[in-house]
Amino acid sequence: MARPRRFDLIAFDWDGTLFDSTGLITRCIQDACRELGVAVPSDTDAAYVIGLGLNDALRHAAPGLAPERYPELGHSYRRHYFARQHELVLFEGTLAMLRELKARNHWVTVATGKSRRGLDEALATSQLQGLFDGSRTADETASKPHPQMLLELMREFGTEPERTLMVGDTTHDLQMARNAGVARVGVSFGAHEFESFTEFEPLAVLHSTRELHDWLVRHA
């Protein structure tokens, strides 16, 4: 089977890159902090932690909380999130993009700060079954920006860093990719302001799923 012309393996972040979930995650972090009576982070500060593993994210979002209360905060966040996750949808055009990449014989994978439970629940929907060749989550490997997720995916599929591309909406994604020695592309419609991407030298910063789709078809 012929491989694609530049990248064999394309790894996507999930929240804010494929899934339109930034607003809901931000609100659930804020609601959990409010419930425990700790300082509620701003929208910007709550969105900044998206992409990190949950434990790391909550420590950044609520730095003044007593260490022994972080499990309580995590439980509160998960309760708020799972009660409302049915509201979430893929960005328009995502399915068409992923199907075209599969048809071009790319290995399409996910590298996410979500838990394995959370990702598997999302992937269980009929529209996503069979679209992803592999995935890694923050609770089964190291949290971003550590490169372990990408290193494990490359080992699984036998690909080299120069044949691997990471697509994400946060500096955590792009720093992870740089740490792994792989190319990266940023999208501006997720959790982080795209002006912060510059230091990580992405190949491109795209401003819609349509732009991302077109770029991948032309350059990946």
C-alpha positions in Angstrom: 0.0 0.0 0.0 1.4 3.4 -1.0 2.1 5.7 1.9 1.4 9.5 1.8 3.9 11.9 0.4 5.1 13.6 3.6 3.6 12.3 6.8 2.6 8.7 7.5 1.2 9.4 11.0 -1.0 12.3 11.9 -1.8 12.8 15.6 -4.7 15.1 16.5 -5.4 16.7 19.9 -9.1 16.2 20.8 -10.6 19.0 22.8 -10.6 22.3 20.9 -9.0 20.7 17.8 -11.6 18.1 16.7 -14.2 18.5 19.4 -15.9 21.9 20.1 -15.5 21.6 23.8 -13.4 24.5 25.0 -16.3 26.5 26.4 -17.8 23.6 28.3 -14.5 22.5 29.8 -13.8 26.1 30.9 -17.2 26.4 32.6 -16.9 23.0 34.3 -13.5 23.9 35.8 -15.0 27.2 37.0 -18.1 25.5 38.4 -16.0 22.9 40.3 -13.8 25.7 41.8 -16.9 27.6 42.8 -18.4 24.5 44.4 -15.4 24.0 46.6 -15.2 27.6 47.6 -11.8 28.4 45.9 -10.9 31.3 43.6 -12.7 30.9 40.3 -10.2 31.2 37.4 -10.9 33.6 34.6 -12.0 32.2 31.2 -8.5 32.7 29.9 -6.9 30.9 32.9 -9.3 28.0 32.8 -8.9 27.6 29.1 -5.1 27.6 29.4 -5.1 24.3 31.2 -7.1 22.4 28.5 -4.9 19.7 27.0 -3.1 18.9 30.2 -3.9 15.8 32.2 -6.7 16.4 34.7 -4.5 16.4 37.8 -2.0 18.9 36.2 -4.9 21.0 34.9 -6.5 21.4 38.2 -3.3 22.3 40.0 -2.8 25.1 37.5 -6.4 26.2 37.6 -6.7 26.2 41.5 -3.1 26.7 42.8 -4.4 27.8 46.2 -6.3 24.6 47.0 -4.9 22.3 49.8 -3.2 19.3 48.1 -5.5 16.8 49.8 -8.5 18.4 48.2 -7.5 18.0 44.6 -9.3 14.6 44.3 -12.4 16.3 45.5 -12.0 19.0 42.9 -11.4 16.4 40.2 -14.6 14.6 41.2 -16.6 17.8 41.1 -15.2 18.6 37.6 -15.9 15.2 36.2 -19.5 15.3 37.6 -20.2 18.6 35.9 -18.5 17.5 32.7 -20.2 14.1 32.3 -23.6 15.7 33.1 -23.2 17.9 30.1 -21.0 16.1 27.6 -24.0 15.3 25.4 -23.9 18.9 24.4 -20.6 18.5 22.6 -20.1 18.1 18.9 -17.3 17.8 16.4 -16.3 20.9 14.6 -18.2 21.1 11.3 -16.1 19.4 8.6 -14.1 17.2 10.9 -15.6 13.9 9.7 -15.0 14.7 6.1 -11.4 15.7 6.8 -10.6 12.5 8.8 -12.2 10.3 6.1 -10.1 11.9 3.4 -6.9 11.4 5.4 -7.9 7.7 5.9 -8.5 7.3 2.2 -5.1 8.7 1.5 -3.6 6.0 3.8 -2.4 8.2 6.6 -2.5 6.6 10.1 -4.9 8.9 12.0 -4.4 9.0 15.7 -5.4 11.0 18.9 -3.0 12.4 21.5 -5.1 14.0 24.2 -5.2 15.2 27.8 -8.6 13.5 28.2 -8.9 10.4 30.3 -9.2 7.0 28.6 -12.7 6.7 29.9 -13.6 10.1 28.4 -12.1 9.5 25.1 -13.5 6.0 24.7 -17.0 7.3 25.4 -16.6 9.9 22.7 -15.1 7.4 20.2 -18.0 4.9 20.9 -20.4 7.0 18.8 -21.2 5.4 15.5 -19.9 8.3 13.4 -16.4 7.9 14.8 -16.0 4.1 14.8 -13.1 3.0 12.7 -11.8 6.5 11.9 -8.8 6.4 14.3 -6.0 3.9 14.1 -4.6 4.6 17.6 -4.8 6.9 20.6 -3.1 7.9 23.8 -4.6 9.6 26.9 -3.0 11.5 29.7 -4.0 9.0 32.4 -2.2 6.1 30.7 1.0 7.9 29.8 2.7 11.2 30.5 0.7 14.4 30.3 1.6 17.1 27.8 4.0 18.7 27.0 6.0 15.5 27.8 6.6 13.8 24.4 5.7 10.3 25.6 2.3 10.1 23.9 3.8 10.8 20.5 6.9 8.6 21.1 4.5 5.7 22.0 2.4 6.3 18.9 5.4 6.4 16.7 6.7 3.1 18.1 3.3 1.5 17.7 3.1 2.4 14.0 6.9 2.2 13.2 7.1 5.8 12.0 10.0 8.2 12.3 9.7 11.7 13.7 10.2 13.3 10.3 7.2 11.3 9.0 4.9 12.4 11.9 2.7 15.4 12.3 0.9 16.8 15.4 -2.1 19.0 15.1 -3.3 20.9 18.1 -4.9 24.1 19.5 -2.7 24.7 22.5 0.9 25.5 23.3 0.9 22.2 25.2 0.3 20.3 22.0 3.0 22.2 20.0 5.6 21.9 22.8 4.9 18.2 23.1 5.5 17.9 19.3 8.7 19.9 19.5 9.9 17.8 22.4 9.2 14.7 20.4 11.0 16.1 17.3 8.0 16.0 15.1 6.4 18.6 12.8 3.4 20.5 14.2 0.4 22.6 13.0 -1.6 24.9 15.1 -5.3 25.7 14.9 -6.6 29.0 16.2 -10.2 28.0 17.0 -9.6 26.2 20.3 -8.3 27.0 23.8 -5.2 29.2 23.3 -4.5 32.4 21.5 -2.6 31.6 18.3 -0.1 34.4 18.8 1.4 32.2 21.5 2.2 29.5 18.9 5.1 31.4 17.2 7.9 30.2 19.5 7.1 26.6 18.7 7.6 27.1 15.0 4.5 25.4 13.6 4.4 24.7 9.9 1.1 26.6 9.7 -1.6 28.1 11.8 -5.0 27.4 10.4 -8.2 29.3 11.4 -11.0 26.8 10.5 -11.4 23.1 10.0 -11.9 23.8 6.3 -8.5 25.6 6.2 -6.9 22.7 8.1 -8.5 20.1 5.7 -7.2 22.0 2.7 -3.7 22.4 4.2 -3.4 18.7 5.0 -4.5 17.7 1.5 -1.9 19.9 0.0 1.0 19.4 2.3 0.6 16.2 4.4 
